[in-house]
Amino acid sequence: MELQSLHIPATTETPEVNLVSDGGLSRIEGKSLPENAFEFYEPVVLWMRQFAQRAKAPLILELKFDYFNSSSGRYLFEILNILEQSRHKQSYHIYWLCDKDDELMIDKGEELKSLIDIPFEVKLV
């Protein structure tokens, strides 16, 4: 069965998720304060597992958060860890996009970058 792209619209409490199965540009963007982080991020984690196992295409993943809570941070790390464990990890590139004045998000991006071994850039926009 072919992996389908995943789109979850943003809400006031959750980010927009747009994961593209053909190796195009994928994004997770917005505020991440879900009441139930497991329920929100479970389809994202499952999709990443399937992509990392099956995909032969490169992945460019842009992450841009206005804010995320600690339970969301746990799932972000899990998603990145799935990609790091993939045999295709060198064809993945993560861009952590943040406002040049947002010190908290810059620090969070640098922290995540230090914890994983895949191409990862913190870009100020």
C-alpha positions as CSV (number, residue, x, y, z in Angstrom):
1,M,0.0,0.0,0.0
2,E,1.3,3.4,-1.0
3,L,2.0,6.0,1.7
4,Q,-0.5,8.9,1.4
5,S,0.4,12.5,2.2
6,L,-1.0,13.7,5.6
7,H,-2.7,17.1,6.1
8,I,-4.0,18.2,9.5
9,P,-5.4,21.8,9.5
10,A,-4.3,24.2,12.2
11,T,-6.5,25.1,15.1
12,T,-5.9,27.7,17.9
13,E,-4.2,24.9,19.9
14,T,-2.5,22.8,17.3
15,P,-0.2,23.4,14.3
16,E,-0.9,22.8,10.7
17,V,0.7,19.5,9.6
18,N,1.5,19.0,5.9
19,L,3.5,15.8,5.3
20,V,4.2,15.0,1.6
21,S,4.8,11.4,0.7
22,D,6.6,12.0,-2.6
23,G,9.6,13.7,-1.0
24,G,8.5,17.2,-1.5
25,L,8.5,19.9,1.1
26,S,6.8,18.9,4.3
27,R,5.9,21.3,7.1
28,I,4.6,21.5,10.7
29,E,3.8,25.1,11.6
30,G,2.0,27.1,14.3
31,K,1.2,26.8,17.9
32,S,1.3,23.4,19.6
33,L,-0.6,23.2,22.8
34,P,-2.9,20.2,22.3
35,E,-5.0,19.1,25.2
36,N,-4.0,15.5,24.4
37,A,-0.6,15.5,22.7
38,F,-0.7,11.7,22.1
39,E,-4.0,12.0,20.2
40,F,-2.8,14.8,18.1
41,Y,0.7,13.6,17.3
42,E,-0.1,9.8,17.0
43,P,-0.9,10.0,13.2
44,V,2.2,12.2,12.6
45,V,4.4,9.7,14.4
46,L,2.9,6.8,12.5
47,W,3.3,8.6,9.2
48,M,6.9,9.3,9.9
49,R,7.6,5.7,10.8
50,Q,6.0,4.5,7.5
51,F,7.9,7.2,5.6
52,A,11.2,6.3,7.2
53,Q,10.7,2.6,6.4
54,R,9.4,2.9,2.9
55,A,10.5,6.1,1.3
56,K,13.3,6.3,-1.2
57,A,12.7,10.0,-1.8
58,P,14.5,12.8,0.1
59,L,12.6,14.6,2.8
60,I,12.8,18.3,3.5
61,L,10.9,19.1,6.8
62,E,10.3,22.6,7.9
63,L,9.3,23.1,11.5
64,K,8.1,26.6,12.5
65,F,6.5,27.0,15.9
66,D,5.2,30.1,17.6
67,Y,5.2,28.1,20.8
68,F,5.0,24.4,21.9
69,N,4.5,22.9,25.3
70,S,6.6,20.2,26.8
71,S,4.4,17.3,25.7
72,S,4.6,18.5,22.1
73,G,8.3,18.8,22.5
74,R,8.5,15.1,23.4
75,Y,6.7,14.2,20.2
76,L,8.8,16.5,18.1
77,F,11.9,14.7,19.5
78,E,10.3,11.3,18.8
79,I,9.6,12.3,15.2
80,L,13.2,13.5,14.7
81,N,14.5,10.3,16.3
82,I,12.5,8.1,13.9
83,L,14.1,10.0,11.0
84,E,17.5,9.6,12.6
85,Q,17.1,5.8,12.9
86,S,16.3,5.5,9.2
87,R,18.8,4.1,6.8
88,H,17.9,7.0,4.5
89,K,18.7,9.7,7.1
90,Q,21.4,11.4,5.0
91,S,18.7,12.2,2.4
92,Y,16.6,14.1,5.0
93,H,17.0,17.8,5.9
94,I,15.3,19.5,8.8
95,Y,14.9,23.3,8.8
96,W,13.9,24.9,12.2
97,L,12.5,28.2,11.1
98,C,12.1,30.9,13.7
99,D,11.8,34.7,14.1
100,K,15.2,36.3,14.6
101,D,13.9,37.9,17.8
102,D,12.4,34.7,19.3
103,E,15.2,33.6,21.6
104,L,13.2,30.8,23.1
105,M,12.5,29.1,19.7
106,I,16.1,29.6,18.6
107,D,17.3,27.9,21.8
108,K,14.8,25.0,21.3
109,G,15.9,24.5,17.8
110,E,19.6,24.5,18.8
111,E,18.8,22.0,21.6
112,L,17.0,19.6,19.2
113,K,19.8,20.0,16.7
114,S,22.3,18.9,19.3
115,L,20.3,15.8,20.1
116,I,20.1,14.2,16.7
117,D,22.4,13.2,14.0
118,I,20.7,14.2,10.8
119,P,21.1,17.4,8.7
120,F,19.5,20.1,10.7
121,E,19.6,23.9,10.3
122,V,18.2,26.6,12.5
123,K,17.2,29.4,10.1
124,L,16.2,32.9,11.2
125,V,13.4,34.4,9.2
